[in-house]
Amino acid sequence: MSQDHEEECSTQTHVGKPRRTNSPRFNPDEDGRRRATLMTRVHQVRAKGQRIEVSFDGKGQPLGKAGDELQSWIGVLAREHIPIWISDFRSADLAPRKEIVWMEVVTSFTVDESYKRCVLKSCGESAKGFRYDLYQAFVRDHIDDENVWQRLLKVVHNYPTITQDDWEKFIQYRRTPEFKQLSEQGSEIRKKSKYGSTGGRDGYRKRDQAHFEKTGKYAERYESWLDMRVKPNGGLKKEEFKPIAENIEEFTQQETQGSFESMGTEDILTKALGNAEHSGRIRGQSKFVKQSQYFNLVHPSWEKDEVSDMKLKIAALERAVQELCAKHGINRETMAEEMTAPTVDQHNSFKASCTLNEKEAGPSDPNPMLNASKECHLFIPDLVNGGVVLVAIGRAYVDCVPTDTVHGIPLGEENVRVTITVLKLNRALLPIPTNEATSIEEAVGGFVAWPKSLVVVQTSLSQASKGPSRAPEREAEGSKRTKKRAGRKKIQSQLEVEQQPAQEEMPSFDLNDISFELRPLAFYAQSSMWDGTQIVCPQQHFVMGDEMPIYIGFEDVYHFISFKEISANNIMIYIRYLVECCARTGIDQRFEFISPVLVSLVQQNVDRATYVRERAECILRILRNAPKGKRFLMPYNSGQHWILTVIDPWDDSVMYFNPLGNEPGDDFKDLITTGIRQRRNWQTLIDTVRCPIQEGYVECGYFVLAYMREITFTVDGLAVLQTKDFYTDADMSLVRNEWANFVMRFIHY
């Protein structure tokens, strides 16, 4: 049975002493029950656009008060994002939710990517502990009662994110024979544990840090193990610990005398306990410490991977030689015979040396594998400042398939094979390290896997550096041309002139003025989209009125990255991002989106009455079959300004969010009242809601994106949104970074 599997019994909870069932962490029938952790300081720091600095020791353990806050925040996220009915934290269905947890952690704390596994493991343990507390306090003694379903009312008082559906699944699973069997197995396993820890929450971590501050070095594993089981006066807390303490003392003396030597996992504690170290958590250390890290173990599959990787390299070289021989008409058998024949110099030299004239020596053939590669810029996440940073220039082998391997490991869908040629940042770590290289300096000249989202292929370096040219093709001599204003369809003059139209210089980015997170997309747009290349976002049927692919051009990218006015294309891209997040995680199924293309005031040349009627009919078709409780988010543009509306067709109400704080205009009122009144024949109420107000002239579109994110991603987002007066630069950066990262997914080499 896996250690991560659900085992919700009274005798298997956390490592250490079992919980006392007569004193639960919170009592549902008393006013003094434990309340939900709020983590006010974390929210205050995030509101300022900052992160809490977390320091880690040499063993990867978080230090001090910030480390404690990190642990508490992980527990809050576990309760908020991990459903209580989940029975196995390893389930693939939880992958999107785990990513959200990790995103929330790195948004609030400075945590390196290498700690992601430990953070998620801690999240799983916190979620399991929370399920155990719920079971002990609310369910165990009432599992067969009819009113057990109604006990949810006591739970949601502290944890409003738990829904009726979650609670029903939670109860149903705990009534199954499978759960009862797992509980019994867990009880039997827990009974076999004689030497459980008695140090409390994160005891090893805090004791280890105190020992280091006092002595300047980390305690040995057996010292930490004993320290957790010794009273302040020096005596052992339990009599069962005495034989182990004596064994530790004996092996310590043998090591001092030289008759015993610790070798890897076979150290003093392992010998004293009398059983081998189990895979997973290491005894005598906190949950953040890995066995491979503490014992400096070599992965058993590395040697096999090296052999497999060498075979792949030999096969690649063999193919390259065959291609070269075929290209130059060389017979390999004849060449082999000539190479093994004795070499005789024309000058009777017996050193088997020869001289080749320069005219006879042809230019060396380039590596044929370079024909399938493209020059690229390689980025890694900047965990200090946020965003990404350029670390190297290399070549990306764009024809690779997910089953291709690098150092014996398949690339997968998200990675591409690259080779590093030029270093831009020394001592930078590889995003996907291997057993041969962990830094980019060690990987120069070799093959490594690199996330596609952090690779920007430069398809035309020479033309991009000189600046794009939009000159049309030459026409036959004597033909007449119509002078057009670049970028617009309106003809400036009907007068035909016999001259070339002036070329428009495409605007360019200054990468130094762009945040690290936006640089990959800016670099790609400037180097690869100058010739009209577009990024295609496939169609999506989850958005009302959005049944066609979205084509993102250079202008869309340039305006968004440069923080200028954004178009409906930009809005739709972010809506698709929100819809995808909601669909994968199920975090919010109360809202749907209406495409702004259907309803915004853009067709100025159409008769006003006709246009209002057509848009109202679009809304009517969407709202006609809307289920009760479903609300619709509809961005709207009156021509020069973006606003957001939240429509509840059953309550016949519309919430109006205007970044300028103004009242709705006549066009919007006509659109809403006509569309909803045809459905219900009621008087529609448009409520101008308090929301963050923009300070400049171009932020309205970005504020609408932030409104939609707040509403869909935050518990009770509509209420939270009405409590804010402004958005910080960090809030705007978060939305823009998410948009850019989502667009980068649709770039194909």
Helices and strands as residue ranges (DSSP letters): H 40-47, H 64-81, G 92-94, H 95-108, G 113-115, H 116-134, I 135-139, G 140-142, G 146-151, H 152-155, H 164-174, H 177-191, H 203-215, H 221-227, G 239-241, H 242-257, H 268-273, H 291-294, H 302-328, H 332-340, G 368-372, E 373-381, E 388-397, E 405-406, E 409-410, E 415-423, H 440-443, E 447-451, G 452-454, E 455-457, H 461-466, E 481-482, E 496-497, G 511-513, H 519-528, E 535-537, E 543-544, E 550-552, H 554-561, H 568-585, E 591-594, H 596-599, H 608-623, E 631-637, E 642-648, E 653-657, H 666-680, E 685-688, H 700-713, H 717-721, H 729-744
